[in-house]
Amino acid sequence: MTSRFNSVLLSIIMTAVCFNSVFSQETDDKKDKSITKRFTFFEKRGSHAIDLAAGSAIFDGDYPDAEYELHFRAGYKHHITSHLNLNFTYNKYNLAVKDVFNEGFMSFDLNLEYLISPFRNVSPFIYIGGGYNATNFLETTATKAQGGLGIEFLIADGVGVKLFGEYNYMFTDDHLDGLVLGETDDTLLRAGLGLNIYFGGNKKKEALRKKMKTVINSNLIIPYN
């Protein structure tokens, strides 16, 4: 009876040890994959980026026959996580109505952007935020909200080309065209081709490299003699 009990007890202990070993291995594997992904992000991109873009702008106001005009953008991005970044942009653009006016504007925008596939060379992205819009020489100003989406293509480590479209909603009806008509406030569409120039993140990458070595060492199988 004692021998049989010892055999059962030994089986239970061996099962528990095997289960714990498998669970630990799975946990280490998940940790290793997470670290590898984050390391890949800093290899391909970085913790900071300069944002440059050019395209066109058109508004939907109280005048008909609005025309497309030029739009330029320069900004800075800081990645909070691999997926999420906070960015600030300065935008310079013109708005025009055929045979009526062609005026210059600028905006200062703060956005929260979500990169859908940060570990790949091609990633869609979406963003939303608020901004401060002004005519040239700050003659009139208005607050606004904006949101956009696009796709980024990494053409080299640290360099991404992007296409984007953006919708802007002004919290006033007369800022863009000087008229108060209709039932809705002025809106603005901007779209363009841009360049993200990534930099930074070397310290984080080195820290992740050390963690990768630690995980690999912990996964070594030592033969039992």
Phi and psi in degrees as a GROMACS rama.xvg file:
@    title "Ramachandran Plot"
@    xaxis  label "Phi"
@    yaxis  label "Psi"
@TYPE xy
-61.3895  -41.987  THR-2
-62.2627  -41.5213  SER-3
-66.2084  -40.7845  ARG-4
-63.5795  -42.7428  PHE-5
-62.556  -37.3571  ASN-6
-64.8118  -43.6303  SER-7
-63.7993  -45.0978  VAL-8
-61.8115  -41.2331  LEU-9
-64.4202  -38.6765  LEU-10
-63.5705  -42.4725  SER-11
-63.5456  -44.0868  ILE-12
-62.7243  -43.6153  ILE-13
-63.7938  -39.7708  MET-14
-63.3768  -43.853  THR-15
-62.5875  -42.3349  ALA-16
-63.7676  -44.2236  VAL-17
-63.6211  -42.7684  CYS-18
-62.9269  -44.9794  PHE-19
-63.1301  -38.006  ASN-20
-65.4554  -44.4726  SER-21
-64.2417  -44.8436  VAL-22
-61.9945  -42.9951  PHE-23
-63.3325  -40.2019  SER-24
-62.7333  -43.6097  GLN-25
-64.0729  -40.6343  GLU-26
-63.3035  -44.0462  THR-27
-63.9533  -38.6223  ASP-28
-63.4456  -44.0524  ASP-29
-64.0633  -42.008  LYS-30
-63.7675  -41.6881  LYS-31
-63.8448  -42.4073  ASP-32
-64.3688  -40.9152  LYS-33
-62.6897  -44.6141  SER-34
-65.4086  -41.5716  ILE-35
-62.6067  -41.0309  THR-36
-63.1346  -45.6109  LYS-37
-64.7548  -38.3989  ARG-38
-63.113  -41.7122  PHE-39
-60.3063  -39.5042  THR-40
-58.9526  -47.1879  PHE-41
-72.2869  -25.6386  PHE-42
-68.2563  -43.6975  GLU-43
-84.8726  -37.1795  LYS-44
-121.34  -123.688  ARG-45
173.02  -178.392  GLY-46
-86.9308  -12.3473  SER-47
-134.219  162.008  HIS-48
-156.708  144.865  ALA-49
-96.1111  130.206  ILE-50
-110.121  117.868  ASP-51
-126.469  138.14  LEU-52
-157.221  157.558  ALA-53
-144.407  148.58  ALA-54
-176.411  -140.816  GLY-55
-133.612  160.872  SER-56
-138.025  144.75  ALA-57
-148.004  145.843  ILE-58
-118.468  157.34  PHE-59
-114.905  97.4808  ASP-60
-124.306  -145.734  GLY-61
-91.0952  -9.77943  ASP-62
-94.0536  143.25  TYR-63
-82.4756  174.929  PRO-64
61.5618  41.0947  ASP-65
-68.6771  145.563  ALA-66
-116.902  155.354  GLU-67
-74.9524  137.231  TYR-68
-131.904  172.952  GLU-69
-76.6655  150.246  LEU-70
-140.428  131.546  HIS-71
-125.952  147.642  PHE-72
-140.88  141.412  ARG-73
-141.578  138.445  ALA-74
-163.162  -176.332  GLY-75
-134.759  140.259  TYR-76
-122.46  141.58  LYS-77
-126.966  122.136  HIS-78
-82.1674  117.651  HIS-79
-76.2433  -43.7887  ILE-80
-134.598  -179.912  THR-81
-61.4375  -35.7125  SER-82
-87.2827  -29.8603  HIS-83
-117.487  132.851  LEU-84
-136.255  153.644  ASN-85
-107.204  128.981  LEU-86
-135.024  149.227  ASN-87
-122.581  131.911  PHE-88
-131.935  145.981  THR-89
-106.522  127.159  TYR-90
-119.135  131.615  ASN-91
-121.136  126.876  LYS-92
-156.593  163.433  TYR-93
-115.112  152.626  ASN-94
-126.22  142.587  LEU-95
-141.949  148.212  ALA-96
-125.069  130.227  VAL-97
-53.966  124.726  LYS-98
62.8655  15.9358  ASP-99
-122.078  -60.701  VAL-100
-159.922  162.703  PHE-101
-143.889  107.674  ASN-102
-120.419  150.88  GLU-103
-97.0462  142.43  GLY-104
-137.475  166.922  PHE-105
-147.751  157.086  MET-106
-143.854  150.844  SER-107
-117.649  111.754  PHE-108
-118.04  139.927  ASP-109
-119.078  122.835  LEU-110
-128.065  151.67  ASN-111
-108.054  118.858  LEU-112
-114.84  138.549  GLU-113
-114.358  118.327  TYR-114
-91.8298  116.81  LEU-115
-72.0809  -40.036  ILE-116
-127.897  71.7494  SER-117
-69.3494  -14.6727  PRO-118
-96.0352  1.80623  PHE-119
-112.898  165.047  ARG-120
-76.6479  -19.2582  ASN-121
-123.658  124.415  VAL-122
-143.855  126.974  SER-123
-70.5134  159.202  PRO-124
-149.091  155.355  PHE-125
-134.545  154.346  ILE-126
-152.355  159.343  TYR-127
-150.124  149.679  ILE-128
-177.883  -164.105  GLY-129
-133.263  164.61  GLY-130
-156.983  176.553  GLY-131
-126.588  117.466  TYR-132
-106.831  147.431  ASN-133
-151.353  151.086  ALA-134
-77.1655  168.001  THR-135
-57.1691  140.137  ASN-136
66.6456  15.324  PHE-137
56.9801  36.3894  LEU-138
-66.9521  -41.2183  GLU-139
-136.047  149.429  THR-140
-134.617  161.778  THR-141
-159.256  149.093  ALA-142
-88.6666  158.031  THR-143
-154.005  168.909  LYS-144
-124.498  150.084  ALA-145
-144.655  156.531  GLN-146
-151.268  150.497  GLY-147
-155.689  173.619  GLY-148
-149.967  163.121  LEU-149
-176.549  -167.23  GLY-150
-143.524  140.386  ILE-151
-115.764  137.66  GLU-152
-118.34  118.848  PHE-153
-78.7161  116.701  LEU-154
-94.3186  -13.7602  ILE-155
-165.001  163.432  ALA-156
-60.5056  121.932  ASP-157
89.7404  0.436471  GLY-158
-133.77  119.733  VAL-159
-124.733  137.268  GLY-160
-102.954  135.975  VAL-161
-134.062  150.625  LYS-162
-114.791  137.587  LEU-163
-148.702  157.502  PHE-164
-135.2  145.495  GLY-165
-142.711  137.408  GLU-166
-109.341  130.541  TYR-167
-120.698  133.244  ASN-168
-117.348  118.553  TYR-169
-86.4021  140  MET-170
-88.1153  41.1446  PHE-171
-162.668  161.047  THR-172
-106.081  -5.69389  ASP-173
-122.795  3.93722  ASP-174
-71.0201  -43.1999  HIS-175
-81.2225  -38.5975  LEU-176
-118.183  -4.35867  ASP-177
77.1504  8.0637  GLY-178
-117.793  145.933  LEU-179
-115.953  90.8815  VAL-180
-139.01  162.028  LEU-181
77.7933  -174.713  GLY-182
-107.765  -5.75677  GLU-183
-123.458  157.854  THR-184
-75.3475  167.443  ASP-185
-68.3891  144.91  ASP-186
-128.447  160.602  THR-187
-142.386  137.779  LEU-188
-115.419  134.034  LEU-189
-131.473  143.799  ARG-190
-148.955  155.647  ALA-191
-178.564  -176.245  GLY-192
-115.311  130.194  LEU-193
-134.186  175.89  GLY-194
-134.586  127.256  LEU-195
-105.346  121.652  ASN-196
-109.542  107.044  ILE-197
-88.266  151.03  TYR-198
-159.18  167.688  PHE-199
82.8206  177.665  GLY-200
91.6372  6.3329  GLY-201
-65.5343  -38.5572  ASN-202
-65.5049  -41.5217  LYS-203
-65.8693  -38.1794  LYS-204
-65.3092  -40.1677  LYS-205
-67.0093  -38.2717  GLU-206
-64.4972  -39.4428  ALA-207
-68.3137  -34.9743  LEU-208
-61.6902  -40.5286  ARG-209
-66.7338  -38.5299  LYS-210
-65.8925  -37.5122  LYS-211
-61.7639  -41.1702  MET-212
-65.3306  -38.5055  LYS-213
-64.1818  -43.2676  THR-214
-65.328  -41.1458  VAL-215
-62.9712  -44.3886  ILE-216
-63.59  -36.5255  ASN-217
-71.6396  -18.4483  SER-218
-93.435  -1.03487  ASN-219
-64.9386  135.658  LEU-220
-96.8033  114.934  ILE-221
-93.9238  119.642  ILE-222
-64.9382  143.25  PRO-223
-96.6245  124.045  TYR-224
